Amino acid sequence: MEIFISVFFITYLALHLYFLKGLRISTTLEKFSLKNPPSVSLIVAAKNEKDVIARCIQSLKEIKYEGTLEIILVNDKSDDNTKEIMIKESQGDSRIKVIDSNRTETSNLKGKANALDTAIRLCRGEIVITTDADCTVQSEWVKSMSSYYDTSTAMVNGFTTIDTNQKLFDKLQALDFIYLLSLASSSCGIGRILSCIGNNISFRKDIYMQLGGFEKIGFSVTEDLALMRAIDSIKNVKIKFPTDDRNVVTSQPCADLRALFNQKKRWFRGGLGIRPFGYITGIELYIANLYLLTGIFFTPPAFYFTMVGIKFVSELILLIPLLKIYKSTGLLKYFIHFQIYFALYGLLLPFTFVLGNKIKWKGRKY
């Protein structure tokens, strides 16, 4: 058995070294001169976000961009006063407009996908950028994202960090985001796309229309990943995921375990149907985490800690460079805590579907 476990963890290290190759490619992506900046439409869809939307809008108003920029805030059938806050907070910035999502929904166009599609079809920008109501952005965000577009680029993604206050739970989520997005960015670098996160993506509007929008792409609880996969199916276009600290947005952490599992369950469901490389990566992570929690009970201690050491090194070779880029190296002190957190939720997540396969998100059930 120890031979098989050794081979597994050597393979695990090799997989992360392969990802490291992709991460280096994503870290060295060329940026292009913006002498003639493309027009950009920035879209935020919000449903019942009265507690966070004002802070988001304030950060949007600080954006600096030399080209044409329009900001569209979409009220996605909110039951609270989200729309009123949108109107109030956007005053004084002529770039911002507030609209309602299309009231007529179809099987493929419902929820957030419907809200985004409503805005995309109305917008005038060559490039569409999206973020979420619980996020804040940097003033150079739009300029930086746009600078990665050349004529063959169809999509550019960015990293999301978690607003870490004093709670350990928030810090663990921050490490979780950076590690998972390191895999996403790396996979783009090696041309084997795995995932993205919808609160920090951009794409060409003409590509979206060419695909027929979310109506033709089909409904998914992770509409961002569905769009990414559809774009990836087009020949001779590039999808980029640069590791640029000016591209980063900051999101709010899940407040509790229930919210965390709802989020992860949605991502898990949306990730089904991923390419084989994604399944291989997922199985490797699952087995490594399973061994972390149980291996001490059936393998000798010296062997166990050697294998766990290989696991730690494998993940740190991706985490450390990104924590440096995003000035978050202080999170490394919570790495061991993160290992337990990551293993526990990762192992439990598939079993949540035994309790029911419905996804609850933003007051909706899918």
N, C-alpha and C positions, 0 to 999 in steps of 0.2 A: 504493500500500500504506500509506503513512504516514497518509493520510486515514482509512482504515479503522481503523488502530490508534488514531488520535486519537479517533475516535468511540467506539471500544471503551472507552478509559480514561475518557472523559467519562461514559459509561454506568456504568462501574465506580464512579466517584465519586458519581454520582446514586443508585446502589443503596445505597451506604453512608450517604448522607444520609437516604435513606428508612429505613434501619435505625436511624439516630440518632433519628429521630422516634419509633420504637417504643421505643428505649432510654429516652428521656425519659419516656415513659408508664410504663414499668416502674419507673423511678426515683421516680416520684411517686405510686405506688399508695397508696390509703388503707389505714390500719391501723384495726382496730376494737377497741373496748373489750372486755376479757376479764372483765367483772363475773361472768359465768357461763361460765367457761372450758370448752370442749368436752373430752370425754374423749379421750385420745390413746393409741394403741398404737404403740410404736416397735419396728420389726422389723429384726434383723440376721441375714442368712443367711450362714453361713460353711462353706467346704469347705477343709480342710487349711490352716488359717490360724494355726497354733500360734505363729508368730513375731510376729504383730501383734495377735491378738485381745485379749490382756491390756490393751494400751494403749488399745484401743478401749473396752473395758468400763470402764476407769478413768475415761475422759472421760464415758461415759454415766452413771456414778454421781454425777457432779458436776452433772447437769442439775437446774435449779430450775424447778418448774412448779406453779402454784397449783391446777390442776385435777387430775383423776384421770389418772395416767400408769402404764401398764404397759409393760415392756420385755421383748420376747420374743427370745431368742437361739436360732436354729435351726441345729442341727448337720446340715449337708447331706451326709450320708454320708461324713464325713471318714475318711481312712485313718490319720491321725496322732492325737495326743492333744488335738485342738481342743476336744472336748466336755469333757474333764476340766479343761482350763484355764477353760472357760466356767463350770463349776460352782464351781470354786475362787474365781475372781475375782469372781463375783457374790454371794458370801456377804456378809451384812451389809446387803444392800439388798433389802427385801421386794418392791420393784417389779419385780424381775427374775426371769424364769423361763426355764429351759432346756428345749427340746424337740427331738425328732428330726423330720426331714422325713418325709413320707409315703413308705413304702417302695414302694408301688404307683405306678408311673409310667405315663402314657399318652403318645401321640404329641404332645399339646399340653401336657401337664404333666410336664416332666422338667427335671432340673437345677435351676437357681436358681428358675425359675418355680414348680416343684413345692414347693420349700422355702418360698417366700414365700406361696404359696396355702395351704399347710398352716397357717401362722401366722395369716393373714388370716381364715380361716374359724373359728379358735379365739378370736381376739381380741375384746375388748369395746369398744374405742374407736370413737368416731364418726369420728375422723380417724386414718388410718394414715400413719406416717412411716417411711421406710426409709433406711438407710445401709449401708455395707459394712464388713467387718471390718478393712480396712486404713485406716480413717478415724478421725479424732478430731473431736469436736464441741464447741461452746461451751455454757456453762451456760444461756444464754438462748435457745438454738436452738429448742427445742420451743415456747416461749412466743411467739417472734417468728414462726415459721412459722404457728402457729395464729391469730395476730392478723390474718392476711390473709383469713380465711374470713368471708364473709357467706353469706346463704341461697342465692345463685346461684353461688357458687364451688365447683367440683368438684375442682380440683387446684392446688397451689401448689408451685413448684419453687425450688431454691436453687442458688447458685454453689458450685463446688468449687475450691479452690486446691491447689497442689502444695507439699508440704513440701520447700523448697529448702535444701539444705545448701551445700556448697562446689562441687559439680559443675556445670559449664556445662550439661550434658545435662539436669539437673533444672530449671534456670532456663528453658531453652527449652521444656520441657514445661509449665512454669507459665504462660508467655506464651501457649502454644498453647491451654491450657484456657481462659484468660480471653478470648482472642479468639473461640474457637469458641462459648463460652457467651454472649458478647456478642451473637452472631448469634441464638442460641436465645432469649435474653431479649428482644431487639428484636423477633423474629418474633412472640412472644406479645403484645407491646405493640401491634402493628399487626394482630393477629388472623390471622396466617398461620403457625401453629406449624411449627417445623422439628424441634426435638429437645429432649431433656432428658438428665440423667445420673442413673442409678438410685441413686447413693450420696447423693443429696440431693433426694428427691421426697416429696410428701405428697398424699393424696387421700382423699375421703370413702369410708368402707367401704360405705355403701348404694349408691353409684354403682358401685363395683367389683362388688357382688353383682348389681346391675341388669344389668350387662354380661355376667354369667355367669362372671366371673373369667377367669383365663388359659386355662381349659379351653375357653371359648367364643371368646375373643379369637383364639386360635390361637398356635402356637409361633413364637417369634422368638428369635434369638441376642441381641437387645436387647429384652428383655421390657418394660423401662421405656418405650421409645419406642412399642412396640406398644400398651401401655396408654394412653399419652398420645393416640395417634391414635384409639383407641376412644372415649375420653372426648370428644375433639374432635368426634366424629360425633354426639354428643348435642346437641340444640337447646337453646338458652337456658341454657347453663351456661358458666362462665368458667374459663379456665386462666390462671394468673398466674405470672410469673417475676420477682419483685422483685429489685432490686439493693440488697440490705440486708446490711450487714456482720455483722449478728447472725444471719443465715441461713446463713452460709458454713460449710462443713466442710473439713477438710484431709485430703488423700489422699496416699499414698505414690507416688512416681514409678515409672515402669517402670525396671527395673534396667539394661536393655541394649536394643540395637536389635531383637533378636529378640522380646522382650516387647512393645516398642512396636509393631512391625508386627502382632503377633498381636492387640493391642488395637485398632489402627486398622482392621485387616481385619474384625474382628467388627463394629465400628461401621459400616464401609462396607457390609457385607452387610445389617445391620439397617436401614440407611437407604434401601435400595432400595425403591421403591414410595412414596417421599415425594411430596408434592404438587408440581405443576409449578413453583411458585415456588422450591422447594428445588432442583430440577434446574437452573433458571436460575442460582441463586446458585452452585451447585457448578461449573457450566460457566464462569461468570465467574471464579471463583477459580482454576480449572485453567488457563485461558488466560492470566490475569495472571501466574501463577507460571511458566508456560512462557516467556512473554516476558521475565520477569526473568532467567531463566537463559540464554536464547538470543538475545534481541533485539540485544545488542551486536554480534553477528556479521552482521546483515543490515540494520541501520538506522544512520544517522549517530549518532555519540556524543552530540551535543547533544540530538538528538531522543530518543534512548534514555533519557538521564538525566532528561529532562523527564517522560516517560511513567512511569518508575520513581518519580519524585517524586510524581506524582499517585497512584500505587498506595500509597506510604507514607502520604501524607496521608489517603487514604481509610480506611485501617485504623487510623491513630492517632486519628481522631476518635471511634472507638469504644473503643479501648484506653485512652487517657489518662484519661477520666472514671472508668472502672472501676478502673484502677490506683490512682487517688486514693481511691476508696471503700474498696478493700481494702488500702490502705496498702502498696502494692507498687510505687511509682513507681521504686524502685531498679532494677527489671527493665528499665526503658527503655534502659539502657546496653547491653543485649544485643539490641536491636531488629534491628540489621542481621544479627547471627548468626541470629536467629529467622527472618528472611526467607529465608535460605538453607536452613535446617532445614525450614521449612514448605513451601517450594517443592520440595525434593528428595523428602520423603516423600509429599507430595501427588501428585507426578507419577509416582512409582514404585508407589504403592499399587494402582491398578487392574491393573497387570501381575503382582502377586503371585498373582492368581487363575489365571494361566497355569500356574503351578507346582502348582496344586491348589486346589480350591474348598472344602476342608474347613477348618473353624474349630476351632482348638485353644484351649481356655480352661478354666483351673482343673482341668486333668487330664482334660477331656472333649473329645470330638471331635464336631462337628456338621456 
